[in-house]
C-alpha cells in the first residue's frame, strides 16, 4: 500500500510542483517575497497584478500601492524568478465596488476605509474567483496576518509582528475565503526579516519603500478626489457648537472627520474644540469639547462572524474590539441584534468613534480574529 504523500507547506497532500498557487502581487516587497519564496520551494506559481486605477502622473509615485511603477516591478520579479505573470484590468470593478462608495460615504458624513472594501469586494472576491478559474489550489498574499487550523477549520489570527498586523483590514474575510487563502508572511516577527528574504532572493524591490497612501488618493487629499468624482459636492456651511451657536463657516463637510481638532479655523476660544458630528443635510459641522466625543455603545452592521457557532449565540460574550486601525483594542461586550447586526458595549468609553469605520472583534485570550462589522449612525 503506497504511503500518503507528505503535507506541503501550503497544507496540501501533494508535492509543491503539483500545487498551483496564484500570488496576488502588488509590486511591493511583501508580495514579491511571497512569490519568490513559493517559487523557490518548487510550487507552480502564477503571479497576478491588478490594475485598479488610472496610472497617470498623479498616481505614479512612491507610496501608492497600485501605481504604474508597481506593475513593472511585479513583472520584473516574476521574470527573474521564472514564473508567469499577468496584469488584469480591474478599473471598472474597482470604481464600482470601492471608489464610488468611498465618495458617497464621505459625502454622507462618514469616514470610510476603502482598503477593507478593496480586500472584501475585489481581491478576495473577483481575484479569488480568477485564481479558481486558473485551477489554482489556493491564493497567497503578502498580508501580515496568520491563518491557523482550529477545531472547526481555518481561523484568522493576528500577525506575529504586532506593529505590522493587518487584521483590522481583513476582518471581512469569510470562512469560505479563508479556506482558500494563504498568508506566508504572517509568522515573521519584523519587516526586517521580509527585506532580508528579498535580498536573499536578489529581488529588485528589496529596498522599495512601503506603500502609505490610499492608491487613488494622491497626497492623502481626500477632499480633492471627492470634488473630482462628485463636482459641486463641497458646498459651504456653518460650524456650530452643540447648542447650535454659529462659530464660523466652512467650505464643505468633506474637509472634516469626527474627532478632528486641527484646521477648524476657529480662534479666540479658551478650550480646544473637536468635530463631534457632521450634519450633511444642513451642511453643518458640529463641534464641542473632547468629552463630547466619548462613546460607550456602538451600532455595527454588515457583521462577518468568524467565531465558533452562530453570531446570535454570542450574546453577552466579552471580546476585544478595535475601532480604528491606529488605536489599541479595548474590552467590550457583544449584543447581537441579528446575524449581521449588533450593538457593541465598550467597557471604557472611546473617543472619536466615526460612522464608516470598522469595528473588529478579537478573542481576549488569544490572537484569534473573531470578525467584525461596520460602524453606522444608528
C-alpha positions as CSV (number, residue, x, y, z in Angstrom):
1,X,0.0,0.0,0.0
2,X,1.5,3.4,-1.0
3,X,2.3,5.8,1.8
4,X,0.2,9.0,2.0
5,X,2.1,12.0,0.5
6,X,3.6,14.4,3.0
7,X,1.7,17.6,3.6
8,X,3.4,20.5,1.9
9,X,4.0,24.0,3.4
10,X,0.6,25.2,2.0
11,X,-1.3,22.4,3.6
12,X,-1.8,20.1,0.6
13,X,-1.0,16.4,0.5
14,X,1.0,16.6,-2.7
15,X,4.3,17.8,-4.0
16,X,4.9,21.5,-4.4
17,X,5.4,21.1,-8.1
18,X,1.8,19.7,-8.3
19,X,0.4,22.5,-6.3
20,X,-0.6,25.6,-8.2
21,X,-0.8,28.9,-6.2
22,X,-1.8,32.3,-7.5
23,X,0.1,35.1,-5.8
24,X,-1.6,38.5,-5.6
25,X,1.4,40.7,-6.5
26,X,1.2,44.5,-5.7
27,X,4.7,45.2,-6.8
28,X,5.9,45.7,-3.3
29,X,8.4,43.8,-1.3
30,X,5.9,41.8,0.7
31,X,4.0,40.0,-2.1
32,X,7.2,39.8,-4.1
33,X,8.9,37.8,-1.3
34,X,5.8,35.5,-1.0
35,X,6.0,34.8,-4.8
36,X,9.8,34.3,-4.7
37,X,9.7,32.0,-1.7
38,X,7.0,29.8,-3.1
39,X,8.8,29.6,-6.5
40,X,12.0,28.6,-4.7
41,X,10.1,25.9,-2.8
42,X,9.1,24.4,-6.2
43,X,5.4,25.5,-6.3
44,X,3.6,26.1,-9.6
45,X,3.4,29.9,-9.1
46,X,1.3,32.2,-11.1
47,X,1.7,35.9,-10.3
48,X,-1.3,38.3,-10.8
49,X,-1.3,42.1,-10.5
50,X,-4.4,44.1,-10.6
51,X,-4.6,47.4,-12.5
52,X,-7.1,49.2,-10.2
53,X,-6.9,52.8,-11.2
54,X,-5.7,55.3,-13.9
55,X,-1.9,55.2,-13.6
56,X,-1.3,58.7,-14.7
57,X,1.4,61.1,-13.5
58,X,-0.6,62.0,-10.4
59,X,-0.5,58.4,-9.1
60,X,2.8,57.1,-10.4
61,X,4.5,58.0,-7.2
62,X,6.2,56.4,-4.2
63,X,3.8,55.3,-1.5
64,X,0.8,54.4,-3.8
65,X,0.1,50.7,-3.9
66,X,-1.2,50.5,-7.4
67,X,0.9,53.0,-9.3
68,X,2.2,52.0,-12.8
69,X,5.7,51.5,-11.5
70,X,4.4,48.7,-9.2
71,X,3.1,46.7,-12.2
72,X,6.5,47.0,-13.8
73,X,8.2,45.9,-10.5
74,X,5.9,42.8,-10.1
75,X,6.6,41.8,-13.7
76,X,10.4,42.1,-13.1
77,X,10.2,39.8,-10.1
78,X,8.3,37.2,-12.0
79,X,10.8,37.3,-14.9
80,X,13.7,36.9,-12.5
81,X,12.1,34.1,-10.5
82,X,10.9,32.3,-13.7
83,X,7.1,32.1,-13.2
84,X,4.3,33.5,-15.4
85,X,2.8,36.9,-14.5
86,X,-0.5,38.5,-15.6
87,X,-1.9,42.0,-15.3
88,X,-5.7,42.2,-15.0
89,X,-7.6,45.3,-15.7
90,X,-10.0,45.8,-12.8
91,X,-10.5,49.5,-13.1
92,X,-14.3,49.3,-13.7
93,X,-14.8,46.8,-10.9
94,X,-12.7,48.9,-8.6
95,X,-14.6,52.1,-9.4
96,X,-18.0,50.4,-8.9
97,X,-17.1,48.4,-5.8
98,X,-14.7,50.8,-3.9
99,X,-14.3,54.3,-5.3
100,X,-17.9,55.2,-5.7
101,X,-18.8,54.1,-2.2
102,X,-15.8,55.9,-0.8
103,X,-17.0,59.2,-2.3
104,X,-20.7,58.7,-1.3
105,X,-19.7,57.7,2.2
106,X,-17.7,60.9,2.7
107,X,-20.5,63.0,1.3
108,X,-22.8,61.2,3.8
109,X,-20.6,62.4,6.7
110,X,-18.9,59.0,7.3
111,X,-15.1,58.2,7.4
112,X,-14.8,55.1,5.1
113,X,-11.9,52.6,4.9
114,X,-11.6,51.8,1.2
115,X,-8.7,49.3,1.7
116,X,-11.1,47.0,3.6
117,X,-13.7,47.2,0.8
118,X,-10.9,46.5,-1.8
119,X,-9.9,43.3,0.0
120,X,-13.5,42.3,0.5
121,X,-15.0,43.1,-2.9
122,X,-12.1,42.9,-5.3
123,X,-9.0,41.0,-4.1
124,X,-10.8,38.3,-2.1
125,X,-13.8,38.1,-4.4
126,X,-13.1,38.7,-8.0
127,X,-9.4,37.9,-7.9
128,X,-10.0,34.9,-5.8
129,X,-12.6,33.7,-8.4
130,X,-10.0,34.3,-11.1
131,X,-7.5,32.1,-9.2
132,X,-10.0,29.3,-9.1
133,X,-10.6,29.7,-12.9
134,X,-6.8,29.2,-13.3
135,X,-7.2,25.9,-11.4
136,X,-5.1,27.1,-8.5
137,X,-5.2,25.1,-5.3
138,X,-5.0,28.3,-3.3
139,X,-4.2,32.1,-3.4
140,X,-1.4,33.6,-1.4
141,X,-0.9,37.3,-0.5
142,X,1.7,39.4,1.3
143,X,-0.6,40.5,4.1
144,X,0.7,40.3,7.7
145,X,-1.9,38.1,9.2
146,X,-2.0,34.4,10.2
147,X,-4.2,31.5,9.1
148,X,-4.2,28.7,11.7
149,X,-6.1,25.4,11.7
150,X,-8.6,25.2,14.6
151,X,-11.1,22.7,15.9
152,X,-13.7,23.8,13.4
153,X,-11.4,24.7,10.4
154,X,-9.1,27.5,9.5
155,X,-9.0,30.5,11.8
156,X,-7.8,34.1,11.3
157,X,-5.2,35.3,13.7
158,X,-3.2,38.5,14.3
159,X,0.3,38.6,12.8
160,X,3.3,37.7,14.9
161,X,4.6,41.2,14.3
162,X,2.0,43.4,16.1
163,X,3.4,46.5,14.5
164,X,2.7,45.1,11.0
165,X,-0.6,43.3,11.9
166,X,-3.2,43.9,9.2
167,X,-6.1,42.0,10.8
168,X,-8.2,45.3,11.1
169,X,-8.2,45.5,7.3
170,X,-9.1,41.8,6.8
171,X,-11.9,41.3,9.3
172,X,-14.4,40.8,6.5
173,X,-12.6,37.7,5.1
174,X,-15.2,34.9,5.2
175,X,-14.6,31.4,6.4
176,X,-15.0,30.1,2.8
177,X,-12.4,32.6,1.5
178,X,-10.1,31.8,4.4
179,X,-10.2,28.1,3.4
180,X,-8.6,29.1,0.1
181,X,-6.2,31.8,1.2
182,X,-2.7,31.6,2.5
183,X,-0.6,34.3,4.2
184,X,3.1,33.1,4.2
185,X,4.4,36.2,6.0
186,X,2.2,36.2,9.0
187,X,4.6,34.3,11.2
188,X,7.5,36.7,10.7
189,X,8.4,38.9,13.6
190,X,9.6,42.0,11.8
191,X,9.7,43.7,8.4
192,X,13.5,43.4,8.5
193,X,13.0,39.6,8.1
194,X,11.0,40.2,5.0
195,X,13.6,42.6,3.5
196,X,16.3,40.1,4.3
197,X,14.5,37.4,2.4
198,X,14.1,39.8,-0.6
199,X,17.8,40.4,-0.6
200,X,18.5,36.7,-0.3
201,X,16.4,36.1,-3.4
202,X,18.0,39.0,-5.2
203,X,14.7,40.9,-5.7
204,X,14.9,44.4,-7.2
205,X,12.3,45.6,-4.8
206,X,14.3,44.6,-1.6
207,X,14.7,48.3,-0.6
208,X,11.4,49.6,-2.0
209,X,9.5,51.9,0.4
210,X,6.3,50.6,1.9
211,X,3.0,51.9,0.4
212,X,1.4,54.6,2.6
213,X,-1.5,56.3,0.8
214,X,-4.8,55.0,-0.5
215,X,-3.9,54.3,-4.1
216,X,-6.5,56.6,-5.7
217,X,-6.0,59.5,-3.3
218,X,-2.8,61.4,-4.3
219,X,-1.0,63.0,-1.4
220,X,-3.8,62.0,1.0
221,X,-6.1,64.8,-0.2
222,X,-9.4,63.0,0.1
223,X,-11.4,66.2,-0.5
224,X,-9.8,66.9,-3.8
225,X,-10.6,63.4,-5.0
226,X,-14.2,63.6,-3.9
227,X,-14.6,67.0,-5.6
228,X,-13.3,65.5,-8.8
229,X,-15.6,62.5,-8.5
230,X,-18.7,64.4,-7.4
231,X,-18.4,68.0,-8.8
232,X,-20.1,70.6,-6.7
233,X,-20.2,68.3,-3.6
234,X,-18.2,70.7,-1.4
235,X,-21.0,73.1,-0.5
236,X,-20.1,75.6,2.2
237,X,-21.9,75.8,5.5
238,X,-21.7,76.7,9.2
239,X,-19.6,75.5,12.1
240,X,-21.8,75.4,15.2
241,X,-21.4,74.3,18.8
242,X,-23.6,71.7,20.4
243,X,-26.1,74.4,21.3
244,X,-26.4,75.5,17.7
245,X,-24.5,78.7,18.1
246,X,-22.6,79.7,14.9
247,X,-18.9,79.9,15.4
248,X,-17.7,80.1,11.9
249,X,-18.1,78.8,8.3
250,X,-16.6,76.0,6.3
251,X,-16.1,75.2,2.6
252,X,-17.6,71.7,2.7
253,X,-18.2,68.9,5.3
254,X,-16.0,66.6,3.2
255,X,-13.0,68.5,4.6
256,X,-13.8,67.3,8.1
257,X,-13.9,64.0,10.1
258,X,-15.3,63.1,13.5
259,X,-12.6,63.7,16.2
260,X,-10.7,66.3,14.1
261,X,-9.2,69.2,16.1
262,X,-6.8,71.0,13.8
263,X,-7.8,73.1,10.8
264,X,-11.2,74.2,12.1
265,X,-10.4,77.9,11.6
266,X,-12.0,78.9,14.9
267,X,-9.8,81.0,17.1
268,X,-10.0,83.0,20.3
269,X,-11.6,80.3,22.4
270,X,-10.3,79.2,25.8
271,X,-10.8,75.5,25.4
272,X,-10.0,73.3,22.3
273,X,-12.9,72.2,20.2
274,X,-13.3,68.9,18.2
275,X,-15.6,67.8,15.4
276,X,-18.4,65.9,17.2
277,X,-20.8,65.3,14.3
278,X,-21.2,66.1,10.6
279,X,-24.8,67.0,9.6
280,X,-24.8,66.6,5.8
281,X,-28.4,67.7,5.3
282,X,-28.0,71.1,7.0
283,X,-24.3,71.2,5.8
284,X,-23.3,71.9,9.4
285,X,-20.1,70.8,11.2
286,X,-20.9,70.4,14.9
287,X,-18.0,71.0,17.3
288,X,-17.6,70.6,21.1
289,X,-15.3,69.6,23.9
290,X,-13.3,66.4,23.9
291,X,-15.6,64.8,26.4
292,X,-18.5,65.1,24.0
293,X,-16.7,62.6,21.7
294,X,-16.8,59.8,24.3
295,X,-18.9,56.8,23.1
296,X,-19.9,53.8,25.1
297,X,-22.3,51.9,22.8
298,X,-21.6,51.5,19.1
299,X,-24.1,50.3,16.4
300,X,-22.5,47.9,14.0
301,X,-23.9,46.2,10.9
302,X,-22.7,44.0,7.9
303,X,-21.1,41.8,10.5
304,X,-18.8,39.0,9.4
305,X,-18.6,36.5,12.3
306,X,-15.6,34.2,12.4
307,X,-16.2,32.8,15.9
308,X,-17.5,29.3,16.7
309,X,-21.3,28.9,16.4
310,X,-23.9,31.3,15.2
311,X,-23.3,35.0,15.9
312,X,-26.7,35.3,17.7
313,X,-25.4,32.8,20.3
314,X,-22.5,35.2,21.2
315,X,-24.9,37.4,23.2
316,X,-23.0,38.8,26.2
317,X,-19.7,37.5,25.0
318,X,-16.7,39.5,26.1
319,X,-14.3,40.4,23.3
320,X,-11.6,42.9,22.5
321,X,-12.6,45.5,19.8
322,X,-10.6,47.8,17.6
323,X,-12.5,50.8,16.2
324,X,-9.6,52.4,14.3
325,X,-6.6,50.8,12.7
326,X,-4.3,53.1,14.7
327,X,-6.0,52.6,18.1
328,X,-5.3,49.8,20.6
329,X,-8.0,47.3,21.2
330,X,-10.2,47.5,24.3
331,X,-12.6,45.3,26.2
332,X,-16.2,45.2,25.0
333,X,-19.4,43.1,25.2
334,X,-21.3,41.8,22.2
335,X,-25.1,42.4,22.0
336,X,-26.3,40.7,18.7
337,X,-29.5,42.0,17.1
338,X,-29.4,39.7,14.2
339,X,-26.9,37.5,12.3
340,X,-25.3,40.7,10.8
341,X,-26.2,43.5,13.3
342,X,-25.2,44.2,16.9
343,X,-24.6,46.9,19.5
344,X,-21.2,46.9,20.9
345,X,-20.8,47.9,24.6
346,X,-17.4,49.4,25.4
347,X,-16.1,48.8,28.9
348,X,-14.1,52.1,28.6
349,X,-15.7,55.0,26.5
350,X,-13.8,55.6,23.3
351,X,-13.0,59.0,21.8
352,X,-13.8,59.8,18.2
353,X,-15.9,56.8,17.1
354,X,-16.9,57.6,13.5
355,X,-19.5,56.1,11.1
356,X,-17.8,54.3,8.2
357,X,-15.0,52.9,10.3
358,X,-14.7,49.2,11.0
359,X,-15.2,47.6,14.5
360,X,-13.1,44.4,14.6
361,X,-13.6,41.7,17.2
362,X,-10.7,39.7,18.8
363,X,-10.6,36.8,21.3
364,X,-9.3,38.3,24.6
365,X,-7.3,35.2,25.4
366,X,-5.5,34.6,22.1
367,X,-4.5,36.2,18.8
368,X,-7.7,35.0,17.1
369,X,-9.8,37.4,15.0
370,X,-13.5,36.8,15.6
371,X,-14.7,39.0,12.7
372,X,-16.2,42.5,12.8
373,X,-18.6,44.9,11.1
374,X,-19.1,48.5,10.1
375,X,-19.9,51.3,12.4
376,X,-23.1,53.2,11.4
377,X,-25.1,56.1,12.7
378,X,-27.9,54.0,14.2
